[in-house]
Amino acid sequence: MKTLILGGTREGRELAELLVADGHEVTTSLAGRVHRPAHIAGEVRIGGFGGADGLADWLAINGIGRVVDATHPFAEQISSNAVVACRRTGTPLLRIARPSWVSHPLAGTWTWVDSHDEAAAEAAGYGKVLLTVGRQSLDHYRKLPDVVARMVELPEKPLPDSWQPLLERGPFTVDSEKRLLHELGADVLVTKDSGGSLTEAKLTAAGDLGVRVIVVRRAPDPKDVPQVVTPQEALAWINGAS
């Protein structure tokens, strides 16, 4: 039985490795926004499906027996398309739901907002901004004058002249994040509720240094889709469905 992983996250890469090691046939689908993705075990396809209908057709044509949605918590469209396509084709669907930062010990000290536009408006009241929202969301912040934008790759659209790009890929440590915030003289950290531990260190570092934090809330997870937290739990679900 073939498995499709909707990937782009560390959890998706780890699940692909587990499946290949366990003898499963697996394909990981990536949106193609990152030109140099990390290595992924098994087959890899790049690009969209053409909406829910296109995904449903692809599942049927390729004989996919189950789908694991291991996309980023903010990849809302593909998650929604997966629900529709899997219902239409009768394909079991599981989501690896990375835990939110809402339960972080410092969460009550942060400013939580519902959109990137709200985050930009809040950040406008500060000086130096460390922006860690990914390159797909940068357009919402272009009116901010003093920004260090951390991302894996540069966006196609040139950044404002006053901005400083910082090309890095996690994981990061609390000490390295404290050094960065201190060297930049950052007044505020703007991020989104990506959750998990890969980039969590910046939140602890900001708290230690008294740097304000603005967090964009994530949308609710799709309803009626079973969820697990770890790739190991996903593997157990897949083996149980085999």
Secondary structure, 3 states (H helix, E strand, C coil): CEEEEECCCHHHHHHHHHHHHCCCCEEEEECCCCCCCCCCCCEEEECCCCHHHHHHHHHHHCCEEEEEECCCCCCHHHHHHHHHHHHHHCCCEEEECCCCHHHCCCHHHCEEECCHHHHHHHHCCCCCEEEECCHHHHHHHCCCCCEEEEECCCCCCCCCCCCEEEECCCCCCHHHHHHHHHHHCCCEEEEECCCCCCCCHHHHHHHHHCCEEEEECCCCCCCCCCEECCHHHHHHHHHHHC
